[in-house]
Amino acid sequence: MDNLILPCHKIRQSDRPWVGGKAAAIGELARAGFPVPGGFCVTTTAFRQALQSYWPRLGEILARLESTAQTRARQIDELLTDLAMPAALSSELAAALSQLGPDETPLAVRSSATDEDGTVASFAGQYATVLGVRGLAGVQAAILTCWRSFFSENALAARNQQGSWADQAAMAVLIQPVVDAECAGVCFSVDPVQQRRDLIVVEAAWGLGIGVVDGAVATDTYWVQRQGFTVERRRIPEKPVQMAVGPAGEVHPIATAPERQRAACLPPAWLARVAQFAVAAETLFGSRQDVEWAIAGQRVWILQSRPLTALPAELATLPPFPVDWADEEERRCAWLLDELPATNQQPPLPLAVDAYLAIESIREEVCRQIAVERNRKVKIVHGYSYVCPIPLDLPAGDLRVRRAAWNDVRDRLHDQGLTTWDVWGPEIIKATERLRAFDPTTADDPALAHHLEDALGAYRRHWMLHPLCSFHPHPAFYQAFAAVTGLSASEAEAAANQLLVGDETPLTQLIDNLYELAQTARDSPAVAMRLAQNPPDLLAQLSRLPEAACFLAQFEALLARFGERTGGGFGSESSICTPTWREAPELALQLVVRYLESNEEAPAQVRVRAQTATAAQVEAICAACADLQAVAEFRRHLRAAQRTMTVLEEHNHYIDQMATSQLRYAVLAAADWLVTQGVLAVRDDVFWLRFEEILAALRTPIAVDGAVATRKVQHAHWSTLEPPPLIGIPDANLPAAPPPSDQVTELGAASSSPIHGQAASPGRQQGRARVVVASSSLPALDPGDILVAKNAGPLWTPFFPLLGGLVLEEGSLTQHAATTAREYGVPAVVGVHDATRRIPDGTWITVDGITGMVELH
């Protein structure tokens, strides 16, 4: 290459022999759409021209391997005392600098050797970087400094060790504007210390990142979970000093602003974005990356990305996950991995993906109706779903009017003592009853197709109504509570939610039925013994027991009411491929066994006791308030809020559970017909098809065995892939950061120190912690155990009355788990950061659902 200077945006990875490792990576990042500061590279051609007359003598010195690196470096330094820049480069340099701004623009002049930032050795810190350079003369001097650093003692020693000799390596120089960073740092796309591929490590400091790289300033350290980009833990020290560029271009330490010294540099949204860029860089370069970044003006800048070296093979390997992009615009979007239900760490089957897309197909319609910015587009890659947010295409006035209209609806319902389920529930229930009344055994193929279309239509319609069935109490309830208690708004919301117990729901009815079944079994030793043994053919054995007749009749009644349950809902995994209780009654029997093994009092009595305690608390609150009008308003709003909370379980039962199961039943009815027609080999092959293919086969029987076989092979291959948490390019623009606050972490705290979360259900209980990671099956728990999990949903809530306590990493005060815990007086704490890692399984802990603390013993 004859070019002495190359603009960064024109550099390719293949240009490494002329631009070095650092600049080659910067060029690839810029070309791919990463936010990289503009700039240019002085190529190795210029370096070789400048050293042309010195090479004979340089070769002699470098060949003296018996001399130490220190000796050779000193001799070369003396030799290059009068090293000068080629005249041709000086003229090109002036023109290139004019493109970067005025003369006073501070620049970063950085080495980019051809043996730098490689996959085996990085040569990190061996070559020169000069920051804060201004003007042509300053840049020329800095370039010469970088060139000379190629022969520094450390560089010579490192190249000797790596076997990289002068005739095989050369020095390019990268020149870019200095990013006036608010904060900056380094991000490792895996944890090289703990050797964990599931963690991304981010280090950050206020000011320029050079303080992080050379260890001159205190830095925050964050360990970010790769899936979801949430913080597993963090270390926030006091940071009294930061690095900055002075008026004369010098880099020096300055005092950090007082309000920032004890604050974390990165709020969660900023931290997640930095971690996402590290994952995107991994994908671009095909290897684990060490990324230098900076944030200025609410925008992320990527300053450097190089391979992480010295990793063990199992950690260094980046599993391939090729992506076909529709166009360049699609590739430059940030696509986050969505959690499709019931994946069990494998891609969903084609019909499960199709059902997911059916729900997504109505998302924009719902978002436009109630004017919420939750619209997104979906991309399926190797069976996995990736989503990218897209704004609603509505004028600002339309958004305001629609939001106001939706709030007006909620206000009217609240004033009338009604809930959203009172509006939409009758329609959903009636449609469900119509689907349940269909008899597939007497239907022909047109009727089966018609029924499947109806079930799919109801599925879309009911999921469209799902977000409209609001179960969050009206703001007036919290205002009324604050008025009678004198608590602040934030305090009032947390405390008021503890009062939301009382009304019966499908879940409370189910729990009562399960307990009654256990009581019936307990009355018959033979039935109880069979249940305790839990043989594979349990139902068949029970059917042969005369004593089991009453139990089986009760069990059939339970299935008639709750047989469509699959456990779907927030905190649980299920899909159209998940069998219902009617199809797999052993799932329900497992819950009966749990109650049979327990000597606890009846759940209904527990609920009554919780209701009594809540009523007493309400009376005490009202008695302490002298404003009778405020008390009357509080009672009215409390009753409305308690009724509103029932919507949570009603809509879960009829939409999450029954709408999905009725669609599943319609699919299976079609599958049975297609098997009789020879279209399908076996019933479950239907899950390898899509809805339109099933309907087409019902109308005109066609061979689908080839497609099924191909998809099974394809799915087997997809199951070997590891989907990255992000594909595409993250958005460089960041949301506004919250005001700084004191977030310094305590170092060296004892492992038994209390763990904090959000109090979700009152009470204090000590018990054995049972840490459960998988959410797709019932956990092995004994009565009185404290469940510790990432989340818990409708699959697990039926046995909550047996728990001693509940600790969840995720969740909210109004989710299924928290609401059910309050119903049955189970102390619960949610939002406990990294609980499943911090609490060892089997440890005795105390859960305080009033203070939100979890103590380890």
Secondary structure, 3 states (H helix, E strand, C coil): CCCCEEEHHHCCHHHHHHHHHHHHHHHHHHHHCCCCCCCEEECHHHHHHHCHHHHHHHHHHHHCCCCCHHHHHHHHHHHCCCCCCCHHHHHHHHHHHHCCCCCCCCEEEEEEECCCCCCCCCCCCCCCEEEEECHHHHHHHHHHHHHHHCCCHHHHHHHHHHCCCHHHCCEEEEEEECCCCCEEEEEECCECCCCECCEEEEEEEEECCHHHHCCCCCCEEEEEECCCCCEEEEECCCCCEEEEECCCCCEEEEECCHHHCCCCCCCHHHHHHHHHHHHHHHHHHCCCEEEEEEECCCEEEEEEEEECCCCCHHHHCCCCCCCCCCCHHHHCCEEEECCCCCCCCCCCCHHHHHHHHHHHCCHHHHHHHHCCCCCEEEEEECCEEEEEECCCCCCHHHHHHHHHHHHHHHHHHHHCCCCHHHHHHHHHHHHHHHHHCCCHHHCCHHHHHHHHHHHHHHHHHHHHHHHHCCCCCCHHHHHHHHHHHCCCHHHHHHHHHHHCCCCCCHHHHHHHHHHHHHHHHHCCHHHHHHHHHCCCCHHHHHHCCHHHHHHHHHHHHHHHHHCCCCCCECCECCCCCCCCCCCCCHHHHHHHHHHHCCCCCCHHHHHHHHHHHHHHHHHHHHHCCCCHHHHHHHHHHHHHHHHHHHHHHHHHHHHHHHHHHHHHHHHHHHHHHHHHCCCCCCHHHHHHCCHHHHHHHHHCCCCCHHHHHHHHHHHHHHCCCCCCCEEECCCCECCCCCCCCCCCCCCCCCCCCCEECEEEECCEEEEEEEEECCCCCCCCCCCCCEEEECCCCCCCHHHHHHCCEEEECCCCCCCHHHHHHHHCCCCEEECCCCHHHHCCCCCEEEEECCCCEEEEC
